[in-house]
Amino acid sequence: MAKPADDSRKILARNRKALHEYHVEDTWEAGIVLLGPEVKSARDGRLNLAGAFATVDGGEVWLHDMHISPYDPASQFNADPLRRRKLLLNRREIRRLIGATQQKGYTLVPLDVYLRDGRIKLTLALGRGKKLYDKRETLKRKAAERDIERAVKVR
């Protein structure tokens, strides 16, 4: 019997600064190659995406600077918390990422890590860095939207 299609996701970590720092052009869903204790720690939500980025090296995509805290019960099997981790994407997607990241100003930024169907996945975004005036404009727009929401809620 077929299992019903359920797109439920449990968000484990989110990179909140990414949307503030970058204009997101496109997104991909990627799997992450993790060790056993890293999976246990990630399922507990003990990971951090602040400052993380991805690169394409030798036809493979690697995630750098994502911190996964060591899992205490498996202390002798724990790896370096900041080690680089391989991302799993289709060859066609990797070729597209190679072309996109070679353009000046584009970078690969992880947006969030989540659990879907028992597997840990990552949303990878192609982003272009925002200028300071873009960040200010975004903050002003969000403040205006909040004020409008408050005014509508009061009535």
C-alpha positions in Angstrom: 0.0 0.0 0.0 1.4 3.4 -1.0 2.2 5.9 1.7 0.2 9.2 1.3 2.3 12.1 0.0 2.9 14.3 3.0 5.3 17.3 2.7 5.6 17.8 6.4 8.9 19.2 7.5 10.4 19.7 10.9 12.8 22.6 10.9 15.9 21.8 12.9 17.9 25.1 12.2 17.4 28.2 10.3 19.9 30.8 9.0 18.1 34.0 9.9 20.8 36.3 8.7 20.9 34.9 5.2 17.7 36.6 4.0 19.0 39.9 5.5 22.5 39.6 3.9 21.6 38.2 0.5 19.1 38.5 -2.4 18.0 35.0 -3.0 17.9 34.1 -6.7 17.1 30.3 -6.6 16.9 27.5 -4.1 17.6 23.7 -4.1 17.0 20.9 -1.7 20.1 18.9 -0.9 20.9 15.9 1.3 23.8 16.0 3.7 26.4 13.3 4.3 26.6 13.0 8.1 28.1 10.6 10.6 26.0 8.7 13.1 26.6 11.0 16.2 26.1 14.1 14.0 22.6 12.8 13.0 21.6 12.3 16.6 22.8 15.8 17.5 21.1 17.3 14.5 17.8 15.6 15.3 18.1 17.3 18.8 18.4 20.6 17.0 22.0 21.2 18.2 23.3 22.7 15.0 24.0 26.3 13.9 24.1 27.7 10.3 25.4 31.2 11.2 28.3 31.9 8.8 27.9 28.7 6.8 28.4 28.6 3.1 28.8 26.1 0.3 31.4 25.7 -2.5 31.7 23.6 -5.6 35.0 21.7 -5.7 35.8 19.0 -8.3 32.2 18.5 -9.3 31.0 18.1 -5.8 29.2 20.5 -3.5 30.6 21.0 0.0 29.1 22.8 3.0 31.6 24.7 5.2 31.3 26.1 8.7 28.0 24.5 9.8 28.5 23.7 13.5 27.0 20.5 14.8 27.6 20.1 18.5 29.2 16.8 19.6 26.8 14.1 20.8 27.8 13.4 24.4 26.8 9.6 24.6 29.1 8.9 21.6 32.0 11.0 22.7 34.7 8.7 21.2 33.1 8.7 17.8 32.4 12.5 17.5 34.0 14.3 14.5 35.1 17.9 14.3 32.0 20.1 14.8 33.0 22.5 11.9 34.2 19.9 9.4 33.2 20.3 5.8 30.3 18.1 4.8 29.3 16.8 1.3 25.9 17.9 -0.1 24.0 15.5 -2.3 22.6 17.0 -5.5 21.9 15.7 -9.0 24.7 16.1 -11.6 22.5 18.5 -13.6 21.9 20.7 -10.5 25.7 20.7 -9.7 26.5 21.8 -13.3 24.0 24.7 -12.9 25.6 25.7 -9.6 29.0 25.7 -11.1 27.9 28.2 -13.8 26.0 30.3 -11.3 28.8 30.6 -8.7 31.4 31.6 -11.3 29.5 34.8 -11.9 30.8 37.6 -9.8 29.0 38.4 -6.5 27.1 35.1 -6.3 27.5 32.6 -3.4 25.8 29.5 -2.1 24.1 30.0 1.3 22.2 27.5 3.4 18.8 28.7 4.5 17.6 26.0 6.7 18.1 22.4 7.8 15.0 20.2 8.3 13.9 16.7 8.7 11.7 15.2 5.9 10.7 11.6 5.8 13.3 10.7 8.4 16.1 12.2 6.4 18.0 15.4 7.1 17.8 17.9 4.2 19.2 21.4 3.6 17.7 24.2 1.6 20.6 25.7 -0.4 20.2 29.2 -2.0 22.0 31.0 -4.7 22.4 34.5 -3.3 23.9 37.8 -4.3 25.1 40.0 -1.5 23.0 43.0 -0.5 24.5 46.5 -0.3 24.0 48.5 2.9 21.3 50.7 1.4 19.4 47.5 0.3 19.4 46.3 3.9 18.1 49.6 5.2 15.4 49.6 2.6 14.3 46.1 3.6 14.2 47.1 7.3 12.1 50.1 6.5 9.7 48.0 4.5 9.3 45.5 7.2 8.7 48.2 9.8 6.1 49.7 7.6 4.3 46.4 7.2 4.4 45.8 11.0 2.8 49.2 11.5 0.1 48.5 9.0 -0.6 45.1 10.6 -0.9 46.8 14.0 -3.3 49.4 12.7 -5.5 46.8 11.0 -5.5 44.6 14.1 -6.6 47.5 16.4 -9.7 48.2 14.4 
